[in-house]
């Protein structure tokens, strides 16, 4: 079976122009003073459009939903719809000289990127990202004993998608994560009002894309990817 799989994986060199749904998972480890490293993962569902601009492929995506998971794959945090809607639409070129490569570029959450990444709530450039009256972007955690807890964060990260286009038109691959930084600007419980070092885990990160019919919306992405066997089984089970 191995030669067949290899041949299939390299059958295409460039994705077709059109609309896609994508699952993107980013794994990281946060160092804590008592427990040690805690592993987590964010899973984003993206509505993607690939266009041809004078012979150069460009990719644009809108973030539809984001799930935040702990190391067991169970949901442990939530982002409000206002948080998601504040994530800007991203547009970037696609390179196809050696497989598929798309650098999304630096993404900034919770602050104005003309300023440095803030380390405190009153630092220049801090935004009320989701309009809830708190500094930065709000993440809602469900913690045993403490219950529902809010953390206010600022974050910058860079993600590059690298993979191959399959004969089926699907795109699969891994992630390069050269930048991943997060600062805690405040919390509803003082115990969590501190910034912990975060380390990206590109070896446990990746993405998958499937071409969708024109006019597809965010609601169509997960069902289509799960039905086609493109999304990960653990994501489809949630």
C-alpha positions as a Markdown table, in Angstrom:
| # | Residue | x | y | z |
|---|---|---|---|---|
| 1 | Unk | 0.0 | 0.0 | 0.0 |
| 2 | Unk | 2.8 | 2.5 | 0.7 |
| 3 | Unk | 3.8 | 3.2 | -3.0 |
| 4 | Unk | 0.1 | 3.8 | -3.8 |
| 5 | Unk | -0.3 | 6.2 | -0.9 |
| 6 | Unk | 2.9 | 8.1 | -1.9 |
| 7 | Unk | 1.8 | 8.4 | -5.6 |
| 8 | Unk | -1.6 | 9.7 | -4.5 |
| 9 | Unk | -0.1 | 12.2 | -2.2 |
| 10 | Unk | 2.0 | 13.8 | -4.9 |
| 11 | Unk | -0.5 | 13.6 | -7.6 |
| 12 | Unk | -1.4 | 17.3 | -7.5 |
| 13 | Unk | 1.0 | 20.2 | -7.4 |
| 14 | Unk | -1.4 | 23.1 | -6.8 |
| 15 | Unk | -4.9 | 23.4 | -5.3 |
| 16 | Unk | -7.8 | 24.3 | -7.6 |
| 17 | Unk | -9.3 | 27.7 | -7.5 |
| 18 | Unk | -12.5 | 27.6 | -5.5 |
| 19 | Unk | -14.0 | 27.4 | -2.0 |
| 20 | Unk | -12.7 | 25.1 | 0.7 |
| 21 | Unk | -13.4 | 24.2 | 4.3 |
| 22 | Unk | -10.4 | 23.7 | 6.6 |
| 23 | Unk | -9.6 | 22.2 | 10.0 |
| 24 | Unk | -6.5 | 23.6 | 11.6 |
| 25 | Unk | -5.1 | 22.4 | 14.9 |
| 26 | Unk | -2.3 | 24.1 | 16.8 |
| 27 | Unk | -0.8 | 22.4 | 19.8 |
| 28 | Unk | 1.2 | 24.0 | 22.6 |
| 29 | Unk | 2.6 | 23.5 | 26.0 |
| 30 | Unk | 2.3 | 26.0 | 28.9 |
| 31 | Unk | 4.8 | 25.8 | 31.7 |
| 32 | Unk | 3.3 | 26.2 | 35.2 |
| 33 | Unk | 5.3 | 26.5 | 38.4 |
| 34 | Unk | 3.5 | 23.6 | 40.3 |
| 35 | Unk | 2.1 | 21.2 | 37.7 |
| 36 | Unk | 4.8 | 21.5 | 35.1 |
| 37 | Unk | 3.9 | 21.7 | 31.4 |
| 38 | Unk | 0.3 | 21.5 | 30.5 |
| 39 | Unk | -0.5 | 20.6 | 26.9 |
| 40 | Unk | -3.4 | 22.2 | 25.0 |
| 41 | Unk | -4.7 | 22.6 | 21.5 |
| 42 | Unk | -6.8 | 25.1 | 19.6 |
| 43 | Unk | -8.9 | 23.7 | 16.7 |
| 44 | Unk | -10.1 | 26.3 | 14.2 |
| 45 | Unk | -12.6 | 25.7 | 11.4 |
| 46 | Unk | -12.0 | 28.0 | 8.5 |
| 47 | Unk | -13.9 | 29.1 | 5.4 |
| 48 | Unk | -11.3 | 29.4 | 2.7 |
| 49 | Unk | -11.3 | 30.8 | -0.9 |
| 50 | Unk | -8.4 | 30.3 | -3.3 |
| 51 | Unk | -8.2 | 32.7 | -6.3 |
| 52 | Unk | -5.8 | 33.3 | -9.2 |
| 53 | Unk | -4.4 | 36.8 | -9.4 |
| 54 | Unk | -2.4 | 37.1 | -12.6 |
| 55 | Unk | -1.0 | 33.7 | -12.3 |
| 56 | Unk | -0.4 | 33.8 | -8.5 |
| 57 | Unk | -2.6 | 31.8 | -6.2 |
| 58 | Unk | -3.9 | 33.7 | -3.2 |
| 59 | Unk | -5.8 | 32.2 | -0.3 |
| 60 | Unk | -8.2 | 34.0 | 2.0 |
| 61 | Unk | -9.9 | 32.6 | 5.0 |
| 62 | Unk | -12.5 | 33.6 | 7.6 |
| 63 | Unk | -12.4 | 32.0 | 11.0 |
| 64 | Unk | -15.8 | 30.4 | 11.8 |
| 65 | Unk | -15.2 | 28.7 | 15.1 |
| 66 | Unk | -12.4 | 27.9 | 17.5 |
| 67 | Unk | -12.3 | 25.1 | 20.1 |
| 68 | Unk | -9.8 | 25.1 | 23.0 |
| 69 | Unk | -9.0 | 21.7 | 24.3 |
| 70 | Unk | -6.9 | 20.3 | 27.1 |
| 71 | Unk | -4.4 | 17.5 | 26.7 |
| 72 | Unk | -7.1 | 14.9 | 26.9 |
| 73 | Unk | -9.0 | 16.4 | 24.0 |
| 74 | Unk | -11.9 | 17.6 | 26.2 |
| 75 | Unk | -13.2 | 21.1 | 25.9 |
| 76 | Unk | -11.8 | 23.3 | 28.6 |
| 77 | Unk | -12.3 | 26.8 | 27.4 |
| 78 | Unk | -14.6 | 28.9 | 25.3 |
| 79 | Unk | -14.4 | 32.0 | 23.1 |
| 80 | Unk | -17.4 | 34.3 | 22.7 |
| 81 | Unk | -18.9 | 34.9 | 19.3 |
| 82 | Unk | -17.7 | 38.5 | 19.6 |
| 83 | Unk | -14.1 | 37.2 | 20.1 |
| 84 | Unk | -14.4 | 35.1 | 16.9 |
| 85 | Unk | -16.0 | 37.9 | 14.8 |
| 86 | Unk | -13.1 | 40.2 | 15.8 |
| 87 | Unk | -10.6 | 37.9 | 14.2 |
| 88 | Unk | -9.8 | 39.6 | 10.8 |
| 89 | Unk | -10.1 | 37.9 | 7.5 |
| 90 | Unk | -6.6 | 36.9 | 6.3 |
| 91 | Unk | -5.3 | 37.0 | 2.8 |
| 92 | Unk | -1.9 | 35.6 | 1.7 |
| 93 | Unk | -0.1 | 34.0 | -1.3 |
| 94 | Unk | 0.1 | 30.3 | -1.9 |
| 95 | Unk | 3.4 | 28.8 | -3.1 |
| 96 | Unk | 3.3 | 25.6 | -5.1 |
| 97 | Unk | 6.9 | 25.2 | -6.4 |
| 98 | Unk | 7.4 | 22.3 | -4.0 |
| 99 | Unk | 4.1 | 21.1 | -2.7 |
| 100 | Unk | 1.7 | 23.5 | -1.0 |
| 101 | Unk | 3.0 | 26.3 | 1.2 |
| 102 | Unk | 1.0 | 29.3 | 2.6 |
| 103 | Unk | 2.4 | 31.7 | 5.2 |
| 104 | Unk | -0.6 | 33.3 | 7.0 |
| 105 | Unk | 1.8 | 35.9 | 8.5 |
| 106 | Unk | 1.7 | 37.4 | 12.0 |
| 107 | Unk | -1.6 | 37.4 | 13.7 |
| 108 | Unk | -2.4 | 39.6 | 16.7 |
| 109 | Unk | -5.2 | 39.2 | 19.3 |
| 110 | Unk | -6.2 | 41.6 | 22.0 |
| 111 | Unk | -4.0 | 44.6 | 21.0 |
| 112 | Unk | -3.0 | 47.0 | 18.3 |
| 113 | Unk | 0.0 | 45.5 | 16.4 |
| 114 | Unk | 1.6 | 48.9 | 15.9 |
| 115 | Unk | 2.6 | 48.5 | 19.6 |
| 116 | Unk | 4.7 | 45.8 | 21.2 |
| 117 | Unk | 2.9 | 42.8 | 22.7 |
| 118 | Unk | 1.6 | 44.3 | 26.0 |
| 119 | Unk | 2.5 | 42.7 | 29.4 |
| 120 | Unk | -0.1 | 44.6 | 31.5 |
| 121 | Unk | -3.7 | 45.8 | 31.1 |
| 122 | Unk | -2.7 | 49.6 | 31.0 |
| 123 | Unk | 0.0 | 49.2 | 28.4 |
| 124 | Unk | -0.2 | 51.2 | 25.2 |
| 125 | Unk | -2.1 | 49.4 | 22.4 |
| 126 | Unk | -4.3 | 47.2 | 24.6 |
| 127 | Unk | -7.8 | 46.8 | 23.0 |
| 128 | Unk | -11.1 | 45.6 | 24.3 |
| 129 | Unk | -11.0 | 42.9 | 21.7 |
| 130 | Unk | -14.5 | 41.5 | 22.1 |
| 131 | Unk | -16.3 | 44.6 | 23.5 |
| 132 | Unk | -17.0 | 43.1 | 27.0 |
| 133 | Unk | -15.4 | 45.9 | 29.0 |
| 134 | Unk | -12.2 | 43.9 | 29.8 |
| 135 | Unk | -8.7 | 44.5 | 28.5 |
| 136 | Unk | -7.4 | 42.3 | 25.6 |
| 137 | Unk | -9.3 | 39.2 | 24.5 |
| 138 | Unk | -11.4 | 37.2 | 27.0 |
| 139 | Unk | -11.0 | 33.4 | 27.4 |
| 140 | Unk | -13.6 | 31.7 | 29.6 |
| 141 | Unk | -12.2 | 28.7 | 31.5 |
| 142 | Unk | -14.2 | 26.0 | 33.3 |
| 143 | Unk | -12.0 | 24.9 | 36.2 |
| 144 | Unk | -13.0 | 22.3 | 38.9 |
| 145 | Unk | -13.6 | 24.0 | 42.3 |
| 146 | Unk | -13.2 | 27.5 | 40.8 |
| 147 | Unk | -16.0 | 27.1 | 38.2 |
| 148 | Unk | -16.2 | 29.6 | 35.3 |
| 149 | Unk | -13.1 | 31.9 | 35.3 |
| 150 | Unk | -12.2 | 34.6 | 32.8 |
| 151 | Unk | -8.7 | 35.4 | 31.6 |
| 152 | Unk | -7.8 | 38.5 | 29.6 |
| 153 | Unk | -5.0 | 37.9 | 27.1 |
| 154 | Unk | -2.9 | 39.4 | 24.3 |
| 155 | Unk | -1.3 | 37.1 | 21.8 |
| 156 | Unk | 0.8 | 37.1 | 18.7 |
| 157 | Unk | 1.5 | 34.1 | 16.5 |
| 158 | Unk | 2.7 | 33.2 | 13.0 |
| 159 | Unk | 1.5 | 30.1 | 11.2 |
| 160 | Unk | 2.7 | 28.6 | 7.9 |
| 161 | Unk | 0.8 | 25.8 | 6.3 |
| 162 | Unk | 3.0 | 23.2 | 4.5 |
| 163 | Unk | 1.7 | 20.1 | 2.8 |
| 164 | Unk | 0.6 | 18.4 | -0.4 |
| 165 | Unk | -2.4 | 18.5 | -2.7 |
| 166 | Unk | -3.9 | 15.0 | -3.1 |
| 167 | Unk | -5.4 | 13.7 | -6.3 |
| 168 | Unk | -8.8 | 14.1 | -4.8 |
| 169 | Unk | -8.2 | 17.8 | -4.5 |
| 170 | Unk | -7.8 | 17.7 | -0.7 |
| 171 | Unk | -4.9 | 19.4 | 0.9 |
| 172 | Unk | -3.2 | 18.0 | 4.0 |
| 173 | Unk | -0.1 | 18.9 | 5.9 |
| 174 | Unk | 1.7 | 20.3 | 8.9 |
| 175 | Unk | 2.4 | 23.7 | 10.4 |
| 176 | Unk | 5.5 | 25.8 | 11.0 |
| 177 | Unk | 5.0 | 27.9 | 14.2 |
| 178 | Unk | 8.0 | 30.2 | 14.4 |
| 179 | Unk | 6.2 | 32.7 | 16.7 |
| 180 | Unk | 3.8 | 32.0 | 19.5 |
| 181 | Unk | 3.6 | 34.5 | 22.4 |
| 182 | Unk | 0.9 | 35.2 | 24.9 |
| 183 | Unk | 0.6 | 37.6 | 27.9 |
| 184 | Unk | -2.1 | 37.5 | 30.6 |
| 185 | Unk | -3.4 | 41.0 | 31.2 |
| 186 | Unk | -5.8 | 40.1 | 34.0 |
| 187 | Unk | -8.2 | 37.4 | 35.3 |
| 188 | Unk | -11.3 | 37.2 | 37.3 |
| 189 | Unk | -9.4 | 35.0 | 39.8 |
| 190 | Unk | -6.1 | 36.4 | 41.1 |
| 191 | Unk | -4.5 | 33.0 | 41.0 |
| 192 | Unk | -4.6 | 33.0 | 37.2 |
| 193 | Unk | -3.5 | 36.6 | 36.8 |
| 194 | Unk | 0.0 | 35.7 | 35.6 |
| 195 | Unk | 1.7 | 35.0 | 32.3 |
| 196 | Unk | 3.2 | 31.5 | 31.8 |
| 197 | Unk | 5.8 | 30.6 | 29.1 |
| 198 | Unk | 4.2 | 28.9 | 26.1 |
| 199 | Unk | 5.9 | 26.6 | 23.7 |
| 200 | Unk | 4.5 | 25.6 | 20.3 |
| 201 | Unk | 4.4 | 21.9 | 19.4 |
| 202 | Unk | 4.5 | 21.8 | 15.6 |
| 203 | Unk | 5.0 | 18.1 | 15.6 |
| 204 | Unk | 1.4 | 17.7 | 17.0 |
| 205 | Unk | -0.1 | 20.4 | 14.8 |
| 206 | Unk | -1.5 | 20.3 | 11.3 |
| 207 | Unk | -4.3 | 21.1 | 8.9 |
| 208 | Unk | -6.6 | 19.6 | 6.3 |
| 209 | Unk | -8.7 | 21.2 | 3.5 |
| 210 | Unk | -11.5 | 20.0 | 1.3 |
| 211 | Unk | -13.0 | 21.8 | -1.7 |
| 212 | Unk | -16.7 | 22.8 | -1.1 |
| 213 | Unk | -19.4 | 23.8 | -3.5 |
| 214 | Unk | -19.5 | 27.5 | -4.2 |
| 215 | Unk | -21.8 | 29.4 | -1.8 |
| 216 | Unk | -20.9 | 27.1 | 1.2 |
| 217 | Unk | -21.0 | 28.8 | 4.6 |
| 218 | Unk | -19.4 | 28.1 | 8.0 |
| 219 | Unk | -22.1 | 25.7 | 8.9 |
| 220 | Unk | -21.2 | 23.4 | 6.0 |
| 221 | Unk | -17.5 | 22.9 | 6.9 |
| 222 | Unk | -17.5 | 20.4 | 9.8 |
| 223 | Unk | -20.2 | 18.1 | 8.4 |
| 224 | Unk | -18.6 | 18.1 | 4.9 |
| 225 | Unk | -15.1 | 17.4 | 6.3 |
| 226 | Unk | -16.3 | 14.7 | 8.6 |
| 227 | Unk | -18.4 | 13.0 | 6.0 |
| 228 | Unk | -15.5 | 12.9 | 3.6 |
| 229 | Unk | -13.1 | 11.6 | 6.2 |
| 230 | Unk | -10.9 | 14.6 | 5.9 |
| 231 | Unk | -11.4 | 16.0 | 9.5 |
| 232 | Unk | -9.8 | 14.1 | 12.4 |
| 233 | Unk | -12.0 | 11.5 | 14.0 |
| 234 | Unk | -11.6 | 13.0 | 17.4 |
| 235 | Unk | -12.9 | 16.4 | 16.1 |
| 236 | Unk | -15.9 | 14.7 | 14.4 |
| 237 | Unk | -16.8 | 12.9 | 17.7 |
| 238 | Unk | -17.2 | 16.2 | 19.6 |
